[in-house]
Amino acid sequence: MAEADILINEGKLTQKSIIESTRIDLADGVLRNPKVVEVLMKDGSDITDWKKFTTKSVSTQNGQYLQIHFYKNIKTDKIDYEIQDYKVKGVVRP
């Protein structure tokens, strides 16, 4: 993922990948997963300030494409790195 300029070695998103990300529109506009909500609100922020985003699709060495989904506070620009809410769609090839 570092080669694709999505993540740095510490597992955090690059500034470029954050800037080029796209907001994921949720059905009712609000995050509902109780575990996610608990983590995001523990700093005292309002859950409506947190939105889900996705990076651009990148090609892996084996030819598959993937995206990283993440949560961002749109008022403070804080990116959450505590929640590990990863999903893979499609067949994963070794």
C-alpha positions as CSV (number, residue, x, y, z in Angstrom):
1,M,0.0,0.0,0.0
2,A,3.0,2.3,0.5
3,E,3.9,1.8,-3.1
4,A,0.5,3.0,-4.1
5,D,0.9,6.1,-2.0
6,I,-2.1,5.2,0.2
7,L,-0.4,4.2,3.5
8,I,2.8,5.2,5.1
9,N,4.9,2.5,6.9
10,E,3.1,3.1,10.3
11,G,-0.2,2.1,8.7
12,K,-1.6,5.6,8.5
13,L,-3.1,7.2,5.4
14,T,-1.0,9.5,3.4
15,Q,-2.1,13.1,3.1
16,K,-2.6,12.5,-0.7
17,S,-4.9,9.5,-0.1
18,I,-7.0,11.6,2.4
19,I,-7.3,14.5,0.0
20,E,-8.3,12.2,-2.9
21,S,-10.8,10.2,-0.8
22,T,-14.5,10.1,-1.4
23,R,-17.2,10.3,1.3
24,I,-19.4,7.2,1.5
25,D,-23.1,8.2,1.7
26,L,-24.8,6.1,4.3
27,A,-28.5,5.3,4.0
28,D,-29.6,7.7,6.7
29,G,-26.4,9.7,6.9
30,V,-25.5,8.6,10.4
31,L,-23.1,5.9,11.7
32,R,-25.1,3.3,13.6
33,N,-22.6,0.5,14.5
34,P,-22.5,0.8,18.4
35,K,-18.8,-0.2,18.7
36,V,-17.8,2.4,16.1
37,V,-20.0,5.1,17.6
38,E,-18.5,4.4,21.1
39,V,-14.9,4.8,19.9
40,L,-15.5,7.9,17.7
41,M,-17.4,9.7,20.5
42,K,-15.0,9.0,23.4
43,D,-13.2,12.3,22.7
44,G,-16.4,14.2,23.3
45,S,-17.2,14.8,19.6
46,D,-20.6,14.5,18.1
47,I,-21.3,11.4,16.1
48,T,-22.8,13.5,13.3
49,D,-19.4,15.1,12.7
50,W,-17.9,11.7,11.8
51,K,-18.3,10.4,8.2
52,K,-17.1,7.3,6.4
53,F,-14.7,7.7,3.5
54,T,-12.9,5.5,1.0
55,T,-9.6,5.9,-0.8
56,K,-9.3,5.5,-4.5
57,S,-9.0,1.9,-5.8
58,V,-5.4,0.8,-6.1
59,S,-4.0,-2.3,-7.8
60,T,-2.1,-4.8,-5.7
61,Q,0.9,-6.8,-6.9
62,N,-1.3,-9.8,-7.7
63,G,-3.6,-7.6,-9.9
64,Q,-6.5,-7.2,-7.5
65,Y,-7.9,-3.8,-6.7
66,L,-8.7,-2.6,-3.2
67,Q,-9.8,0.4,-1.3
68,I,-9.4,1.5,2.4
69,H,-12.4,2.7,4.2
70,F,-11.9,5.0,7.2
71,Y,-13.7,7.4,9.5
72,K,-13.0,11.2,9.5
73,N,-14.3,14.0,11.7
74,I,-15.4,16.6,9.2
75,K,-15.2,19.4,11.7
76,T,-11.7,18.7,13.1
77,D,-10.2,16.6,10.1
78,K,-9.2,14.0,12.7
79,I,-8.8,10.5,11.1
80,D,-9.6,7.5,13.3
81,Y,-7.0,4.8,13.4
82,E,-8.4,2.9,16.4
83,I,-11.3,1.2,14.6
84,Q,-10.4,-1.8,12.5
85,D,-13.5,-2.1,10.4
86,Y,-12.1,-3.6,7.3
87,K,-14.0,-5.3,4.5
88,V,-12.8,-7.1,1.4
89,K,-15.2,-7.5,-1.5
90,G,-14.7,-10.1,-4.2
91,V,-12.4,-13.1,-4.3
92,V,-9.1,-12.6,-2.6
93,R,-6.2,-14.2,-4.5
94,P,-3.0,-15.1,-2.8
